[in-house]
Amino acid sequence: MPYRIRYTVNVDFVGAGQGAMDALNPTGGNLPGGGVAGQTVGIVATSPLGGGIVQGGSGAAPGQIVSGDITTLVSAMTTDVTTQLNAQLAKMQGWVTGNP
């Protein structure tokens, strides 16, 4: 019995003088939400099945999720989020100077 982790991440630019709730609809990115009128980068899990997948460890019942499975899922998520955000790094750095 497999388990999967699904996630979305938004990184919003909050410019000088803007409060965290300046506006609720960011102008950029691919995900809704936000809290600023500035730019947003949105990412989702890259697996076609929605995130990292584990089969379940050796719990009391066959396929029962165990602590090691949680660690595996979160580690896969961390690697994926880091890779995707680093790919957008130049774009996010440009926000400070007004570039989209």
Residue frames as a rotation matrix with the C-alpha (Angstrom) as fourth column:
MET 1
0.591 0.806 0.000 0.00
0.806 -0.591 0.000 0.00
0.000 0.000 -1.000 0.00
PRO 2
-0.392 -0.832 0.393 1.84
0.821 -0.509 -0.257 3.13
0.414 0.222 0.883 -1.16
TYR 3
0.474 0.395 -0.787 1.78
0.678 -0.734 0.039 6.58
-0.562 -0.552 -0.616 0.38
ARG 4
-0.079 -0.506 0.859 2.57
0.866 -0.462 -0.193 9.83
0.494 0.728 0.474 -1.40
ILE 5
-0.167 -0.007 -0.986 3.25
0.633 -0.768 -0.102 13.43
-0.756 -0.641 0.132 -0.45
ARG 6
0.150 0.275 0.950 1.72
0.894 -0.448 -0.011 16.34
0.422 0.851 -0.313 -2.41
TYR 7
0.005 -0.217 -0.976 2.71
0.700 -0.697 0.158 19.95
-0.714 -0.684 0.149 -1.98
THR 8
0.519 0.040 0.854 2.64
0.665 -0.646 -0.374 23.42
0.537 0.762 -0.362 -3.46
VAL 9
-0.076 -0.603 -0.794 5.02
0.848 -0.458 0.267 26.27
-0.524 -0.653 0.546 -2.66
ASN 10
0.711 0.231 0.664 4.65
0.544 -0.779 -0.311 30.00
0.446 0.582 -0.680 -3.37
VAL 11
-0.293 -0.763 -0.576 7.49
0.887 -0.442 0.134 32.47
-0.357 -0.472 0.806 -2.97
ASP 12
0.687 0.597 0.414 6.13
0.688 -0.718 -0.106 36.05
0.234 0.358 -0.904 -3.00
PHE 13
-0.524 -0.818 0.235 8.24
0.710 -0.573 -0.410 39.20
0.471 -0.048 0.881 -3.25
VAL 14
0.647 0.629 -0.430 7.31
0.762 -0.547 0.347 41.76
-0.017 -0.552 -0.834 -0.60
GLY 15
-0.006 -0.678 0.735 8.94
0.627 -0.575 -0.526 45.00
0.779 0.458 0.429 -1.67
ALA 16
-0.844 -0.383 -0.374 10.00
0.533 -0.528 -0.662 47.85
0.056 -0.758 0.650 0.58
GLY 17
-0.849 0.528 0.025 6.99
-0.518 -0.823 -0.233 49.61
-0.103 -0.211 0.972 2.10
GLN 18
-0.106 0.830 -0.547 4.58
-0.553 0.408 0.727 46.74
0.827 0.380 0.415 1.37
GLY 19
-0.183 0.140 0.973 2.94
-0.915 0.336 -0.221 44.92
-0.358 -0.931 0.067 4.21
ALA 20
-0.894 -0.223 0.390 2.43
-0.144 0.964 0.222 41.19
-0.425 0.142 -0.894 4.10
MET 21
-0.222 0.890 0.398 -1.23
0.771 0.410 -0.488 41.65
-0.597 0.199 -0.777 3.16
ASP 22
-0.723 -0.147 -0.675 -0.77
-0.169 -0.910 0.379 44.51
-0.670 0.388 0.633 0.67
ALA 23
-0.043 0.739 -0.672 -2.98
-0.998 0.002 0.067 42.65
0.050 0.673 0.738 -1.82
LEU 24
0.132 0.162 0.978 -4.28
-0.495 0.865 -0.077 39.11
-0.859 -0.474 0.195 -2.01
ASN 25
0.858 0.202 0.471 -3.69
0.273 0.598 -0.754 38.37
-0.434 0.776 0.458 -5.69
PRO 26
-0.096 -0.961 -0.261 -0.07
-0.015 -0.261 0.965 38.33
-0.995 0.097 0.011 -6.86
THR 27
0.504 0.305 -0.808 0.53
-0.701 -0.401 -0.589 39.19
-0.504 0.864 0.012 -10.50
GLY 28
-0.119 -0.638 -0.761 3.03
-0.912 0.373 -0.170 36.45
0.392 0.674 -0.626 -11.35
GLY 29
-0.750 -0.275 0.601 3.59
-0.532 0.792 -0.301 32.77
-0.393 -0.546 -0.740 -10.73
ASN 30
-0.636 0.491 -0.595 1.39
-0.356 0.497 0.791 29.82
0.685 0.715 -0.141 -11.55
LEU 31
-0.507 0.473 -0.720 -0.42
0.764 0.634 -0.122 29.31
0.399 -0.612 -0.683 -8.26
PRO 32
0.324 0.691 0.646 -3.19
0.176 -0.715 0.676 31.32
0.930 -0.105 -0.353 -6.62
GLY 33
0.642 -0.008 -0.766 -2.85
0.765 0.058 0.641 32.96
0.040 -0.998 0.044 -3.26
GLY 34
-0.146 -0.805 0.575 -0.14
0.569 -0.544 -0.617 35.22
0.809 0.237 0.537 -2.05
GLY 35
0.489 0.255 -0.834 -0.49
0.841 -0.389 0.375 38.27
-0.229 -0.885 -0.405 0.07
VAL 36
-0.266 -0.583 -0.768 1.43
0.161 -0.812 0.561 40.83
-0.950 0.026 0.310 -1.98
ALA 37
0.782 0.540 -0.312 0.85
-0.166 -0.302 -0.939 42.62
-0.601 0.786 -0.147 -5.27
GLY 38
0.026 -0.895 -0.444 4.40
-0.895 -0.219 0.388 41.79
-0.445 0.388 -0.807 -6.38
GLN 39
-0.044 -0.174 -0.984 5.84
-0.810 0.582 -0.067 38.83
0.585 0.794 -0.166 -8.17
THR 40
0.381 0.214 0.900 5.31
-0.725 0.672 0.147 35.20
-0.573 -0.709 0.411 -7.22
VAL 41
-0.508 -0.423 -0.750 7.02
-0.723 0.683 0.104 31.94
0.468 0.595 -0.653 -8.13
GLY 42
0.339 0.668 0.662 4.80
-0.864 0.499 -0.061 28.91
-0.371 -0.552 0.747 -7.62
ILE 43
-0.599 -0.524 -0.605 5.89
-0.696 0.715 0.070 25.29
0.396 0.463 -0.793 -7.78
VAL 44
0.591 0.745 0.310 4.18
-0.806 0.562 0.186 21.95
-0.036 -0.360 0.932 -7.34
ALA 45
0.159 -0.490 0.857 5.39
-0.273 0.812 0.515 18.40
-0.949 -0.316 -0.004 -6.81
THR 46
-0.252 -0.353 -0.901 7.17
-0.928 -0.175 0.328 17.19
-0.273 0.919 -0.284 -9.95
SER 47
-0.883 -0.045 0.467 6.15
0.003 0.995 0.101 13.54
-0.469 0.090 -0.878 -9.78
PRO 48
-0.730 0.654 -0.199 3.37
-0.347 -0.103 0.932 12.70
0.589 0.749 0.302 -12.24
LEU 49
-0.135 0.676 -0.724 1.63
0.614 0.630 0.475 11.00
0.777 -0.381 -0.500 -9.33
GLY 50
0.670 0.542 0.508 1.78
0.068 -0.725 0.685 14.09
0.739 -0.424 -0.523 -7.13
GLY 51
0.498 -0.551 0.670 4.96
-0.852 -0.455 0.258 13.77
0.163 -0.700 -0.696 -5.09
GLY 52
-0.608 -0.791 -0.065 7.35
-0.740 0.594 -0.316 11.33
0.289 -0.144 -0.947 -3.51
ILE 53
0.548 0.795 -0.260 5.98
-0.673 0.603 0.427 7.81
0.497 -0.059 0.866 -3.04
VAL 54
-0.672 -0.662 0.332 6.88
-0.738 0.561 -0.375 5.11
0.062 -0.497 -0.865 -0.50
GLN 55
-0.347 0.511 -0.786 5.45
-0.192 0.782 0.593 1.62
0.918 0.357 -0.173 -0.17
GLY 56
0.671 0.518 0.530 5.07
-0.629 0.019 0.777 1.66
0.393 -0.855 0.338 3.60
GLY 57
-0.350 -0.929 0.121 7.45
-0.815 0.238 -0.528 0.12
0.461 -0.284 -0.841 6.09
SER 58
-0.528 0.041 -0.848 7.30
0.194 0.978 -0.074 -2.72
0.827 -0.204 -0.525 8.51
GLY 59
-0.499 0.447 0.742 4.51
-0.816 -0.532 -0.228 -1.44
0.293 -0.719 0.630 10.75
ALA 60
-0.542 0.352 0.763 2.07
-0.453 0.642 -0.619 -3.61
-0.708 -0.681 -0.189 12.67
ALA 61
0.539 0.740 0.403 -0.03
0.076 0.434 -0.898 -4.09
-0.839 0.514 0.178 9.53
PRO 62
-0.145 -0.616 0.775 1.40
0.875 0.286 0.390 -4.82
-0.462 0.734 0.498 6.06
GLY 63
-0.160 -0.002 0.987 2.18
0.798 -0.589 0.128 -1.58
0.581 0.808 0.096 4.26
GLN 64
0.762 0.459 -0.457 1.62
0.646 -0.580 0.496 0.56
-0.037 -0.673 -0.739 7.35
ILE 65
0.472 -0.585 0.660 3.50
0.055 -0.727 -0.684 3.86
0.880 0.359 -0.311 7.19
VAL 66
0.553 -0.402 -0.730 6.35
0.832 0.219 0.510 4.23
-0.045 -0.889 0.455 9.67
SER 67
0.664 -0.313 -0.679 8.67
0.097 -0.864 0.494 7.01
-0.741 -0.393 -0.544 10.80
GLY 68
-0.412 -0.893 0.178 11.33
0.261 0.072 0.963 6.13
-0.873 0.443 0.203 8.22
ASP 69
-0.169 0.451 0.876 8.75
0.986 0.094 0.141 6.52
-0.019 0.888 -0.460 5.44
ILE 70
0.846 0.461 -0.268 7.91
0.482 -0.876 0.017 10.03
-0.227 -0.144 -0.963 6.64
THR 71
0.206 -0.869 -0.450 11.60
-0.053 -0.469 0.881 10.91
-0.977 -0.158 -0.143 6.55
THR 72
-0.562 -0.392 0.728 11.90
0.628 0.369 0.685 9.53
-0.537 0.842 0.039 3.01
LEU 73
0.277 0.776 0.566 8.87
0.958 -0.272 -0.096 11.51
0.080 0.569 -0.819 1.81
VAL 74
0.885 0.058 -0.462 9.97
0.195 -0.947 0.254 14.80
-0.423 -0.315 -0.850 3.36
SER 75
-0.114 -0.989 -0.093 13.53
0.105 -0.106 0.989 14.35
-0.988 0.103 0.116 2.07
ALA 76
-0.410 0.046 0.911 12.22
0.889 0.242 0.388 13.83
-0.202 0.969 -0.140 -1.47
MET 77
0.680 0.717 0.154 10.05
0.731 -0.679 -0.066 16.94
0.058 0.158 -0.986 -1.11
THR 78
0.600 -0.519 -0.609 12.97
0.059 -0.730 0.681 19.03
-0.798 -0.445 -0.408 0.16
THR 79
-0.465 -0.809 0.360 15.18
0.401 0.170 0.900 17.97
-0.789 0.563 0.246 -2.75
ASP 80
-0.144 0.507 0.850 12.44
0.987 0.016 0.157 18.73
0.066 0.862 -0.502 -5.28
VAL 81
0.847 0.488 -0.210 11.58
0.515 -0.852 0.096 22.15
-0.132 -0.190 -0.973 -3.81
THR 82
0.265 -0.842 -0.470 15.25
0.056 -0.473 0.879 23.14
-0.963 -0.259 -0.078 -3.60
THR 83
-0.557 -0.483 0.676 15.88
0.641 0.267 0.720 22.12
-0.528 0.834 0.161 -7.21
GLN 84
0.146 0.719 0.680 12.84
0.966 -0.253 0.059 23.96
0.214 0.648 -0.731 -8.54
LEU 85
0.889 0.198 -0.413 13.44
0.334 -0.898 0.286 27.16
-0.315 -0.392 -0.864 -6.57
ASN 86
-0.033 -0.971 -0.235 17.13
0.166 -0.237 0.957 27.27
-0.986 -0.008 0.169 -7.50
ALA 87
-0.427 -0.046 0.903 16.06
0.887 0.174 0.428 27.03
-0.177 0.984 -0.034 -11.16
GLN 88
0.506 0.707 0.493 14.02
0.740 -0.650 0.172 30.23
0.443 0.278 -0.853 -10.59
LEU 89
0.169 -0.490 -0.855 16.75
0.867 -0.339 0.366 32.03
-0.469 -0.803 0.367 -8.62
ALA 90
-0.821 -0.531 0.212 17.76
0.563 -0.687 0.460 34.54
-0.099 0.497 0.862 -11.31
LYS 91
-0.215 0.837 0.502 14.12
0.461 -0.366 0.808 35.51
0.861 0.406 -0.307 -11.83
MET 92
0.645 0.495 -0.582 13.57
0.722 -0.146 0.676 36.08
0.249 -0.857 -0.452 -8.11
GLN 93
-0.215 -0.801 -0.559 16.80
0.842 -0.442 0.309 38.08
-0.494 -0.404 0.770 -7.80
GLY 94
-0.752 -0.072 0.655 15.52
0.541 -0.635 0.552 40.39
0.376 0.769 0.517 -10.54
TRP 95
0.294 0.954 -0.066 12.45
0.804 -0.209 0.557 41.35
0.517 -0.217 -0.828 -8.54
VAL 96
0.136 -0.301 -0.944 14.52
0.827 -0.491 0.276 43.61
-0.546 -0.818 0.182 -6.30
THR 97
-0.779 -0.501 -0.378 15.35
0.197 -0.767 0.611 45.87
-0.596 0.401 0.696 -9.27
GLY 98
-0.150 0.852 -0.501 11.82
-0.573 -0.488 -0.658 45.81
-0.806 0.188 0.561 -10.69
ASN 99
-0.684 -0.118 -0.720 12.25
-0.698 0.391 0.600 43.05
0.211 0.913 -0.350 -13.26
PRO 100
0.352 0.934 0.056 9.36
-0.923 0.336 0.190 40.61
0.159 -0.119 0.980 -13.68
